[in-house]
Structure formats: structure tokens, C-alpha cells
Amino acid sequence: MHATMTRVCRVLVLALSCAASVQAAPRTVTALDDGWEFAKGAPGGWTAVALPHTFNADDGMSPNPYRGAGWYRRTLTAPAATGARTYLEFDGAALSTDVWLNGTRIGRHEGGFARFRFDVTDQLRAGANTLLVRVDNTRQPDVAPLGGDYTLYGGLYRRVRLVTTADVHVDMLDAGGPGVYFSTPRAERPHWRVRVANDRARAENVVVTARLRDAAGKVVATAQRSAALPARAVVPVELDAALANPHLWQGVEDPYLYTSEVTVARADALLDRVDNDVGIRTVQLDPDRGLLLNGKPYRVHGVNVHLTYVPGKGTAADDADIDADYRILEELGVTGLRFAHYQHNEHSYALSDRKGFLVWTELPLTSEVGASDAFAANAAQQARELVRQNFNHPSVFVWGLGNEIYKVDEVSGRVLDAMQKLVHAEDASRPTAYANCCAPIDGPQALHTDAVGSNVYFGWYDKEFSDLAPFLAANHAKRPRTPQSLSEYGAGGSALHQEDPVRRPVAPSRWHPEQYQALYHEAAWRQIEAAPWLWASYVWTGFDFASAGRNEGDARGVNDKGLVSMDRKVRKDAYYWYQANWSKKPMVYITSRRAVKRTAADVEVKVYSNQPAARLMVNGVDLGERAVEGRIARWPVRLQPGPNRIEVQAGGQADNVEWTLAP
């Protein structure tokens, strides 16, 4: 009966009409995705929308995307008061958010990427309630980020819900975090820190129980403690357990997850319950050996990712859209991701947990920092949200404190130092990192964090392909005791721009041939692979993304350094270069495949593969098998006038293209 009532309540959208189940179930969650109206700029002229929603879906790539206010409203139907607590929960809204309920201002949140909650218990009334939300993505001098090479989409671009709890519960107002923090100081000694809130006007005594369940659901560790809760107070409760034969989280090879189950009870009555997927692993950044996962060297190679973009929806992506992106990344063979340049949504971290991707996640301190005390306070708030909301994710292994802050001065140093202290106080188990660009590795901007990354584009913006290895070696020599990574490297590439053989293009131009991007990555990866001290390397980027200030490549307002096109329809040649190097699944791929119209009869067929040899056929004629050396096989071929069918086979896999030679 109680379980049935809970399921019914969770599917309700417009009503909170399951009053009886509040006492029967630990929590009731009511989705608020439908039933909204939206107005741009000012209230009035409302149009119906559903969440997630952004008001920049149509202009995010234009030279001047709208940055201003967006208004949202809807009606809630609530039951009579029951003594429970009800919270309005936002998964994220950009950039600042003001909320009113029944004409009463509930509160304001500043920051566009973290979850936040408001207690609306005292403002809800039985029957109809009017919810009004103002979201503003204007540049705000006291709110990070102040700049960056990406479009800052505005709106309620993540989901919203109501959560009802008992009046004694796991803390819902802990910087958007779960209120339960799981750690393993030793693999066999799991530890929980549970923040228990008592919103009653009298003291209460409760029992807090933590259980760890294995992947089959069996309880393998248990801890329990009684706690005395003063009236209207939050009390942290520490619990320790013993775990026999811990199964470690081993990255993509074995991303094993346990379930942490924490309950709060009074006189055998269940008051609240919070479940989290958790993993047990150790990560160490060694300045000479790179990253050690559970004590063993582990190569972290992957891509930077911005928010998932969907044509027609912009960044208002749902879980299915994000799932599709992560399937593409999994097929690529990544072992790590860098979440640029802000907190991503909960689903992205959970997917990384399940797939075994190690995640560098970071604060939105990009390009510049503000000098005001209010800016510093906002940076601290966003840092606290980032850490608490993602503390339990085994995929998260480093906290990024900033990216490419161009002005090296006392202000930026002070803010970075403050973030270093705050993040370490919040979580001493993970290192911090900074993505350094355009300044020496031993300069003042790069000295605030435990580890450092370099954003380098040799062979694209400046210098030559071959300059990367000497640069990495020089950095290692300058700071031999500091763990170092390659946080960004890449080149633009358009599937519409074909040139074979290719010449080096001008980076800030409208000509970005796909073949040059592939050559860039061939050269870069060979040098990265030869630097075992790097604890990670990340291509800039996995997917093309919106950057309103750019006017280059085949489209205005797009950064086209992605290995995959913005609409996800094209995996560029460079994608398959990395798949040949990173994926264990047999593959073969003919490069320059979109250069279908040829003017020269003598061409080279270049193939990427992770197999030892490949066989080529042209127009049905077998040209023989060749060794795949350095993941590449090559054949000189003379095309016939008209269409030519090119076929290749390797390791049971096949690929084919058709090139036409003009008569």
C-alpha cells in the first residue's frame, strides 16, 4: 500500500495531492517539467513551454545572443499542511534566479550550473499556488563566470521538482548536496558523514543507519548510531563500518559501484532515506608516473566536453540526449573527461561513474575574476556547491579551480588561493588543478593548486606540430615535483572543407579543412603518448559547441575543434584516429572520405586501424595487405576517370568510400 502510494505521487506533475503518503514514505518527489509559461524580457505575452528550456535555443550561435531576463510561471496544487517540509529544487538555471510563490519572494540563487533548493513549506497553501521564476543570464560583475569562449545559454535549462520530507530528515539545505557524504579512508573501512536536520520546535532522538549494498543488492557493511537533535538544528553524524573484500572501482575496465543507503528513524518509524551510488578507489597524481588508480599507473586520455547541445533545443538537453553523447564518447575509447568550464548536471557525473570515466570538474573561473568581495563570496558558494554535490561520485578525481585567467595580478591570486583553501577544507581526499594558458608553467598564476594542466595549440594558433614534446619536457624540468597534464589541445576542422593533400590553414579564417585537423592530432598524440609523466590529456573538444564570438570555419558562432560535429551527425576523421589508438574493439576507417570529388588521378589511401594489418581493394582489384604502423596504413593508388570504389578490411571489420575522378 505505502509503496504503491509513493509510486503514484512520483508521477504527479501538477498536484501535491498525496497527503497521506507523506507520512508513509520517506520522501515524495513531484516533477515540475510541464505546465509552464514563458515570457522573454518582462512578464506578459506568455507562451507555453516545458522544461528543460532555454531562451537561447535559436540565437546561441548569433553574434549577439540574448542576454537578459526570462520569466517562467506555473500553478501548483498543494494539499493541506501535514507537518512535513517541502522544498523547491532546481537542477540548474542560468545565470541568476529569483523565485516568488504566491507573490512572496522565496529567495535568489546566483550561479548557473549547480543544483539549489528553497524551503517553501511556509509559503505553500492548500489549493492553487502561483510559482513565478525570473532567470537572468546577463553578465553580472559579482557572479562567475565573467567571460569565456562559449555561449552562456539562459533559462530553466535543467529540471525542477518539489521534494517533500518529514520534519526530521537528511539536510536538504546543504549547498544543494545530498546531505550524505561517503568516503573510504581505507578500502575496508567505509565512512559516512550524515547531516540530519530537525525542523521541529522540540528536541528529538533518532537512529541513523548506513548500509552498503553490493551490485547484487546484498548488504555487505552496516553502521548505526543514535543522535540527539536540538530543536531547529542540523547535526552531523559520523558512522564507520567494516567491509570484507572490497571490490574496487577500476575505471573503464571495471567501474564497480556499491549503493550507499542511509536512513533516519525514530521509534522504529522511518523518517527519511537517501541512496547514492558510490565506488571505492584511490587516485594519486605522481609527478613522474602520471596517474595511479588503486596504486597502479593508469592512462587518462579523453576529451573536454561542454554542455550537451541539441539542435532546436540548445543546451536544454534531457537525459536521453546526454546518454547519446556518452555512447559516442564510449565508442571513442576515452578513459577520462574534463567538464569544461563549470559544473555539469548530475546525470553526466552518474554516467561517468557507470562507464568508468575519470572526471576533472571545475569552477567557472574562466578568463577573468572580479575584484569585489561579493565576487569572492560567489566563487566560494559555487565551489562549495561543486564539491558537496559531487563528493560521492567515484568518477570525480580532481577539482579544477580555474581556466585561462588572463590577468596575472593580486586579485586573481587571492581568489585562487581562497578557492584552494576552501576546496581542501571541503574535501582533503582529492587534489586541485588549474588549466594554465599563455603564461609560464612556473609563473604565479600556475602555482596555486596541487596539480596543473597546460592548454596548448602548437601547430594551430602558433608554432609547429613538433614543438609540443619539447614544451612538455621543459615544463616537466621546470617543475619536476608538480603533477602535470595537458588540459587542452586541438585544431578546428570542418567536414564541409576538404583538401587532400592539405596545407596549413589560418586558424581565425573560414577555411578549416578536416584533413588538417586529423594531421594535427596524429602528431599531437604521438608526442603525448611518449610523456608518461602526464596524469591526463584532453582533446579540445569532444563535440563542436556554440561560441557566439567566433566567426571561422564553416559556420558563425561555433568552435569547430570538436571530434564530432555540433549536430552529432558527423564523426570527423580525427575521431577515428583516436578510436584507433584508444578503443580495444577492432576497427578500420578510410580517411579523407568526404573528399569525394578528385582532380588528380594519383592519390594516397590512408587508413586508421587498431589491427596489425589491413587489405585494400580498388574497383574490385585486390591491392594487397599492408602492415598498420602507428595505427596507419597507406597505399598509393591511381584512380580511373569517373567513380572509384575504395574498400578496406582489417580484423574482420570493413569500410568503403567512393571517390570520383573528374574526366
N, C-alpha and C positions, 0 to 999 in steps of 0.2 A: 504493500500500500504506500509506504513512505517513498520507496524508490520510484514507483510509478508517478507519484505527485511531483517528485523532483524533475523527472524527465519532462513532464507536461510544462512545468514552469520554465524550463530552459529553452523551450521553443517559442515562448510567447514573445511577441515583438512590441505590441502597443500597450500591453497591460501588465500590471503587477498584481494580478487578481488571485494569486495562490497564497493567500494569507495564512491558511492553516499549515502549509508546508514549511513556512519559515521556522516553526518550532520543531518540525520533524527532520529537516535536512540541515546539514552544517551551513551550506550556502545556497543561495538561489541566484542564478546568473540570467539576466534578461538582455538579449541582443537589441541594440537600438540602431540597426542598419537602415531600415526602411522608414517611410513616413516623414521624411524631412522636406523642408522647403528652403530654397537658397535665394539670396539677393546679393548682387555684386555692388560694392561701394557703400550703399546705405540701405536700411530696411525699406522694403517696398518693391513691387514688381516681382513677387515671389514666383519661383519655378520649382516643380517637384524634382527631387534628387534622391539618390540612395548612396549610402556610404559603402566603401571609401569614395571620396570625391575631392577633386582639386579644381580650383578655378583657373588653372593654367594649362589645362589639357590641350587647348587649341593654340596657345601663344607661347608655350615654353621654349620654342626654338626661334622666336622672332627677336629682332634686335632690342626691343623694349617690352619684355613681358610684363604683364600687370603685376605691380607690387602695391598692395593696399589691403583694404578690408574686404572680408566676405562674411556675410551673415547667414546663419542657419537657425531654423526653428522647427519645433515639432511639439506634439501633445503627448503627455504621459497620463495613463490612468492608473492610479495607485489605490490600494486597499486602505482601510482604516489602520491607524497606528497599532503596532503589536509589541512594542518594546524592543524590536530589532533595530539594527543600524543599516542604512542604505547609502551606498557610495556610487557616485557617477565616475566612471572610469574611461579615460581616453587613452588609446594606444599611441597617439601622437597627433599633433596638429601644428602646422607651421604658420607663423613663427611664434607669435604670442596669442594667447587665448583668454577671453573674458566670458564668464558664464553667469546667466541670470536664470532663476527659477521663480515663476510666479511674480516676476517683477523685482525680486530681491537679488542683489548681486551676491553670487556664491563665492567668487574668487577669480584669480588671474594666474595663469602659468606662462612663464617666459622661457622659450626653448622649443625647437621644432621637431625633436626626434625621439623624445623619451615618453614613456607612459606616465600619466599623472592622474590623481584622483581628488575628488571633493566629497566631503561628508554632507549629504543633502537630507539627512534624517529630519532635521527640524524644519526644513522648508517644504517638504512633501506634504500634501494634504489629500485626504480621501477624495477620490473622483479625479476630475481632469486637472492636469498641471501643464503649464506652458514653459517649455525649455527654450531659451534663446542663447545662442553662442556667436560671439564675434571672433573671427580669426584674422590676423593681420600679418602679411609676410613682407611688410616694408622693412628696409634696413633700419635697425634700431641701435643707437650707439652704445647701449648698455647690455645688449643681448648678442651672444655668439651664435652664428658666425657673422663677421663684418664683411667678409669677401670670400672669393674662391672661384675657381674655374668650373663652375657648374651653375645651372639654373636652380634657384631656390623656389620650388613649387609651393603654393599656398593652399590652405584649405583643411578640411577634416579628411585627410588622405589616408587615415587609418581608422580602425573600427572604434565604436563607442558602445558601452554597455552599462547596465545597472547591476550592482552586486549587493545582495542583502546578506548580512551575517547576524549571528546572535550578538547581544551587547557585551559578551566576553568572547574574544576572538583573537586570532593571529592578526597582528597590526596591519591595517590597510593604509596607513598614512606614513609609511616608511620610505619616502622618496620614490614612490611607485614600485618599490621592491616587493618580493613575496613575503617578507617578514620571517622567513626561514632561510638560514644560511648553512649549507652543508660543506664540510671540509674533511680532509684526511691528512692530518699532520703525519700520520703513518698509515700505510695502506690498510693495515689490520685494525686500526683504531679510528673508526668514523666518529665525527663530532658534529653536533648540531648547535646552532645558536638560534633560539626561537624568541621573537618579540611578541609577548602576549599583552593585549590591551584589555583593560577593564573599563568600560564606559558606564558602569553603574555608579550610583551615588553612595554605594557602600562597598566595603572590602569584600573580597571573595577568595576562596581557596580552590585551586584547580589542580588537576593532574595532567602533565604534559607527557605524551608518549611519542617516541620516534621509532619508526620501523624502517628497516632497509630490506627491500624485496629484490630478488634477482630477476633475470629476464623472464623466467617462468612464473613469476608471481609468488614464489616461496619466500617467507620471512627468514632472513639469514642473519640479522642483527637487530637488537632491540635495546632501547634505553628509556627510562621513565623517571620523572621527578615531580614532586609536589611543589607548588608555588603559591605563596601568599601575595595577593594582588591588592594594593591600596586602591581606594576609590579613584576613579578617573585618572588612571595611571597606566603606563606601559612598562612592563618588567621583562628584561632579557633573561631567558632560562637557558643554561648550558647543559648539554647532555652528551655523554660519551658511551660508546658501545664497543664490543669486540666482534671482529669479523674474521672467520676462519677462511683461509684460501681465497683471498680477494682476487677477483677477475679484473685485470687491468684494462683500461681504455687504451687501445693501441693504434690510434689514428685510423687511416683508411683500411689497414689490414684487419682490424678487429675493434670497431667502435662500440664496445660493450657498455650497456647502460643498465644501471640499477634504478629502482624507484624509491625515492625518499617519501615516506608517509608520516606526517606529523598530525597528531590530534590533541585537542584541548577538551577536557571533560570535567564535569562537576557532579559528584554523587552518582557516578555511572551514567550520566546523561551526556551525550556527545554534543559539544558546543560548536566546534569548528574543526576543519580538516584541510590541510594543504599538501598536495602532492607535487613533487618535482622529479623529472628525470635527472640523474646525476651519474658521474663517472669517476673512476679512481685512477689517477695518473700523476706522474711527476714530470715537470718540464724544467730543464736547466739550459740557459744560454751560455755556452762556453766560447771564449774569445778565439780559441784555436780549433775546436772540434765542431763548432756550429751548435745546432740544437740537439739536446739529448732528451729523448722521450723515454721515460721509465729507465733512465740510465744508459740508453744506447743511442748512438748517432742516428738522426732521422732527418732526411732532406725535406724541407718545406719549400715547395715550389708551387706557384699558383698565380692568381690574378687579383688585381684590385676590382672591387665592384661598388658601384653607386646604387641608389635605389632602383629596383626593377621598374622598367618603363614599358608601358603597353600602349600601342597606337590607339588613339581615340580616348584613352583614359589617363595618359601621362603617368605620374607616379602613384596614382590611386589604384595600386595593384592589389589583387586578392591572393589568398594562399596558393591557389592553383597556378597563377601567373608566376609566383616565386618558385613553386615546385618545378615548373617547366625550365626556368633559368638554371636551377641547380642540377637538373638532369643533364643539361648541356655541359655544365662545369664538371660533373662527374664523368661524363664521357670523354672530356678533355684529359682527365687524369690528374687533376690538381690534388695536392695534399694540404694546401692552405689557401686562405683568402685574407685579403686586407679589406675591411669595411671602411671605405672612404665616404666622407671625412667626418663622420658623425655616427651616432647610434642608429643601428638598423632595427627592424621590427623583431619581435620575439620569435616569429616563425623562422626567420633566417638563421638565428642562433640555434634553434632547435633542430633544424635541418642539418646544420653543420655538426651538431652533436651526433646525430644518427648516421651521417655519412663519414664521419671521422676527419673532417676538415679542421685544421688548426687555424684559429681566427685571431688576427690583430684587429682590435676595435679601438676607436679613438674619439677624442673630444673634437668639437667643431671649431678649434682654434686654428683657422686657416687664413693665410695671407697677412692678417694684422690682428692686433689685440687692442682693446680700449684702455685708456689711462685712468678711468674713473673707478672709484670704489665699488660702484654698482656693477660695472662690468666684471670686476674680480669676483664679486659675490655671485653673479650669474654663472660664471665659469665654474665656480665651486659647486653650485647647485647642480649643474649639468654633469660634473664629474661624479658627484655623489650618486646621481640617478644612474649613470652609466655603470658604475661598479655594483651598486646594490641590485639593480635589475638583472645583471648578467653574471653575478657571482657564482651561481650554481652550474653554469654551463662549462662542461669539461673542454669544449672546443676553444673557449677563450683562453689564450695563454699569455697575452701581453696587452697592457693598457697603453694606447697611444695618447700622448699629451698634446700633440700639435703637429701641424704640417706646413712647411714653407712659410713661416712667419718672416717676411722680408726685411722688416726694420729691426736691426740688432741694436737694442737700447735697454736702458734700465727698466722701462715699463714691461717689455716682453720678458726680460729675465725674471722680474719679480713675479709675474703671473705664472711662468713655467715652474719656478721654484715653489710657489704656493701649491700648484697642482701636484707636484712631486710629493710634497709632504702630505697633502690630503689623501691622495690615492694610496700611498703606502700605509697611512693610518687606517684606511678603509679595508685594504687587502694587502697584507705583507707577503702573500704567497706568490704573487705574480710580479714580474718586472715591468718597468715602464719603458717607453721608447718614444723617440722623436724622429719625424721624417725631415731630414735636412736637405735643403736645396740652395744652391747658388752662394754658398759660404763654406769655408774650410771645415773639415771634419773635426779639427781641434780648435775651432773658433768658439766664441762664447755662447752662440745660440745652440750648439750641439752638445753642451756639457751639462745639461740639467737633468738628464734621465739616466736610467741604468744601462740602457742599450740605445743604439742609434741606427737609423736607416738613411740611405742616400737615394735621392731622386735624380737620375742621370739619363740623359738622352743623347749620348755621343753617336754621331752618325745621322742625327735627325736635325736638332737645332744647331748643333755646333760640333766641331772636331770630326773624328773618323771612327768607324766601327772598332778598329784595333786599339783605340785609346781606353777602352773600358777596363781591360785586365790590368794595365799599369796603374790606373786610377784606384782600383780596388786594392791592389797590393800596396800602394803608397798610403792609403787610409789605414790599412792594417798595420803598417810600420809606424805610423804617427801615433796610433792609439792601440797598442798591442794588447792591452788588458781590458778593452771595451768590446763587448759583443757587437758585431756589425752585420747589417743586412742591406739588401738592395730593395728599397721600398717602392720604387717606381722605375721603369724603363719601358720605352716603346716608341712607335712611329705611326704616323697616320697611314691609312690605307682604304681605298675605295674599290668596291667590287665593280663599279662602273668605269674605273680608269684602268686601262690595260696597256702595257708597254713591255714587249718581250723581244729582244733584250732591253733591260730597263736602265735608265740613267737616274742619278740622284736628283730628286725634285727639290724645290724651295719649300721649306716647311710651311710658312704662312702664305700659301698660294692655293689656287683652286684645282691644282693637279696633284693628286696623291695616288700614284699607281699602286695597285695591290702587290705587284711583284717586288717593289722596293721594300714594302713593309715586311715581306717574307724574308728577303735578304738580310734586313736589319736583325730580325730575330734569329736567323741562322747564326749570324756572327755573335750576337749577344749571348745566346745560350751556351755556346761552346766556351766562352770565357767565364761565365757564371759557374758552369759545371766544374771548372778547374780551380774554383776557390772554395775549398771545403770549410773554411772558417765562417762563411756566411751562414747565419742562422735562418735566413729565409730570403726568397726573391719573389717579386710580384710584378707581372706584366701590367703595364698601364695601357689598356684595361681589358676586362673580360668582354664587355659589351660597349658599343658606341653609346654616348649619353648626351643629354641636352646641355649646352653651354652657350647661353644667349649671346655672349660677347664675341664668339668666333664667327669668322666668315672665310672658310677654307674647305678644301676637299670638294665633295660633290653636293654639299648642302650647307646653307647658312644655319648657324646656331647649333652645330653638332661638333663634338670632339670625336673624331673618327679613328682613334687609336685602338678601338676595340678589336678583339679577335673575331667578334661576331657583330653583325650589323644591328642597328638600333631596333629594327622591327623583328629581329631574331630569325629572319628568313635566310640569311647568308652566313655561313661559317667560312671565313676568309682563308686563304692559303696558309697564313701564319698559324691559324688554329690547328691545322693538321700537322704542321711542323712540331708543335708542342705535343700533340697527341702521339706522334711517332716516338717522341722522347719520353713521355710521361705515362702513357697508357700501357698496360700489360696485355690488353686484348689485341689480337692480330689485326693489323690494318695496313692498307696501301692506298695511296692517293696521288693522282696526277695533278701537278701544279700548273698554274697559268691556264687553267681550264676555261676561263671565261674570255680568253683572247681567241675568240672563235674565228675571226677574220684575219687571215695571214697574207702578207705580201711577199715574203721571202720563202723560197722552197726549202732551204736548208735551216732546220730548227733543231733545238735540243729538247728532248722529252725528259723532264726532271720529275722524279717520283719520290715521295716521302713514304717510309715504311719502317716498322719495327721488326721486320722479318730479316733473316740473313741474306736472302736473295729474292729477286723479282724477275719476271719474264714479260717481255713486251711483244705485242703484235700490232702491226700497222696494216690496215686494209686486208686483214686476214693472213698476212705473211708473218711468220714467227721470226723475230729478230734476235731471239736467244735470251738466255738468262744472264743477269749481271749481279755481282755482289752489291749488297746495300752497305755502303761505307759511311759511317757517321750519320745514319738514318736517311741517306740519299742514294738513289741510283740514277744514272744518266745514260742516255743514248743519243747519238747524233742521228737524225732522221731527215730524209728528203721527201717532202710532200709532193703528191700529184696534184695537178690542177683540179679544182672542184673539191668536194667533200672528202675528208680523210678520217677514218675511224681508228682511234688510238685506244688500245686495250692493254691492261697490265694485270698480272696475277702474282700474288705473294701469300704464302702461308694459308692457302685456302680462301683468301679474300681477292676480290676483283674490283676494278674500276675502269671506266671508259669515258672518253670525250670524243667530240667531233670538231675538227678544225677544217676550215675551208680556205683553200689557196686560190686567190684571185687569178683568173686566167690571163 
